Amino acid sequence: MRRRMHPPHRQSVARISEELGIHVMTLYKWRKAWRLQGEVVPASEKEPEGWNAADKFTVVLESAGLNATELSAYCRERGLFPEQVSRWRQAAQDANAKPVLTMAEQKELEKLLTQDQRVIKAL
């Protein structure tokens, strides 16, 4: 059952329910219990890039201490690529970083501040 809901051969809950005759709510409860245990069980049949943030973060946490060989094996089991995990790890690290403005954005901001100061002086 878990294999059918886990990557890389994941199937929708509706399809599994129809094929095996198990009530949909039972399958959702099982999936929720597995997720609470820390397993990666995507909410849909979407490709890994379409997974929600919680599933991606779980993958990042699970793969944090793995070397390159172990990471490759981990990714193969789940239908992922190491590059995806690297991008997700970088996104998690950058989540709380201050946004960096480009030169064009900085100039635009300075221009707007100057205009605001002129308007304030005019009042």
C-alpha positions in Angstrom: 0.0 0.0 0.0 2.7 2.5 1.0 4.6 1.8 -2.2 1.6 2.9 -4.3 1.4 6.2 -2.4 5.1 6.8 -2.2 7.4 8.2 -4.9 8.5 7.3 -7.6 5.4 5.1 -8.4 2.9 7.2 -6.6 -0.8 6.9 -7.5 -3.7 9.0 -6.5 -5.7 8.1 -3.5 -8.8 7.9 -5.7 -7.2 5.4 -8.0 -5.9 3.2 -5.2 -9.3 3.3 -3.5 -11.1 2.3 -6.7 -8.7 -0.6 -7.5 -8.4 -2.1 -4.0 -11.9 -1.2 -2.6 -10.5 0.7 0.4 -12.5 3.7 1.4 -10.9 7.0 0.4 -11.0 8.5 3.9 -9.1 5.4 5.3 -6.4 6.0 2.7 -6.2 9.7 3.6 -5.9 8.9 7.3 -3.1 6.4 6.6 -1.3 9.0 4.5 -1.6 11.6 7.2 -0.3 9.1 9.8 2.7 8.3 7.6 3.4 12.0 7.1 3.3 12.6 10.9 5.8 9.8 11.3 8.1 11.8 9.0 7.7 9.9 5.8 7.6 11.7 2.4 4.1 11.0 1.0 3.3 13.7 -1.5 -0.3 14.9 -1.5 -0.8 14.3 -5.2 0.6 12.6 -8.3 2.5 15.8 -9.2 6.1 15.7 -10.3 8.5 16.5 -7.4 8.8 20.2 -8.4 5.0 20.5 -7.8 5.2 19.1 -4.2 4.2 21.3 -1.4 6.8 23.0 0.8 6.4 20.6 3.7 7.2 17.6 1.5 10.2 19.3 0.0 11.5 20.4 3.4 11.1 16.8 4.7 13.3 15.6 1.8 15.9 18.2 2.7 15.9 17.2 6.3 16.1 13.5 5.5 19.0 13.9 3.1 21.0 16.5 5.1 23.6 14.1 6.4 24.0 11.9 3.3 27.2 11.8 1.2 27.0 11.9 -2.6 26.5 8.1 -3.0 23.9 7.9 -0.3 22.1 10.9 -1.7 22.0 9.3 -5.1 20.5 6.1 -3.7 18.0 8.1 -1.6 16.9 10.1 -4.7 16.5 7.0 -6.9 14.2 5.4 -4.3 12.0 8.5 -4.4 12.1 9.4 -8.0 14.1 12.6 -7.4 17.3 14.1 -8.8 20.2 15.2 -6.5 20.0 18.6 -8.2 16.4 19.0 -7.1 17.3 18.3 -3.5 20.2 20.8 -3.8 17.8 23.5 -5.1 15.3 22.8 -2.3 18.1 22.9 0.3 19.3 26.3 -1.1 15.7 27.6 -1.1 15.3 26.5 2.6 18.5 28.3 3.5 17.5 31.4 1.6 14.0 31.5 3.1 14.9 33.9 5.9 17.6 35.8 4.1 17.1 39.5 3.5 16.1 40.1 -0.1 19.0 41.6 -2.2 18.1 44.4 -4.6 19.6 44.6 -8.0 21.2 47.8 -9.1 18.2 48.7 -11.2 15.9 48.1 -8.2 18.1 50.2 -6.0 18.1 53.1 -8.5 14.3 52.9 -8.8 14.0 52.9 -5.0 16.2 56.0 -4.7 14.2 57.7 -7.4 11.0 57.0 -5.6 12.4 58.2 -2.2 13.6 61.4 -3.9 10.1 62.0 -5.4 8.5 61.3 -2.0 10.8 63.9 -0.3 9.9 66.5 -3.0 6.2 65.9 -2.4 6.6 66.2 1.4 8.5 69.5 0.9 5.8 70.8 -1.4 3.2 70.2 1.2 
